[in-house]
Amino acid sequence: MRLLQAGIDTAVIALWLGHEQIETTHIYLHADLRIKERALERTAPITTKPGRFRPTDKLLAFLEAL
């Protein structure tokens, strides 16, 4: 995880770990929420406000009623 956070390419990490396929290494990408959050921050449209989604009480009540 520290290698991924440091920006080391997943192909290099796969070689170091002895993974036969790079897809095996991609599992680690799914394990770190900070990497996901950074990726989402880079893809957010300019017009959106930064931060996490906070559902309204009305929406939560609707979902609980389902």
Stockholm file with secondary structure:
# STOCKHOLM 1.0

chainA/1-66         MRLLQAGIDTAVIALWLGHEQIETTHIYLHADLRIKERALERTAPITTKPGRFRPTDKLLAFLEAL
#=GR chainA/1-66 SS CHHHHTTCCHHHHHHHHTCSSHHHHHHHHHHCHHHHHHHHHHHSCTTSCSSCCCCCHHHHHHHHHC
#=GC SS_cons        CHHHHTTCCHHHHHHHHTCSSHHHHHHHHHHCHHHHHHHHHHHSCTTSCSSCCCCCHHHHHHHHHC
//
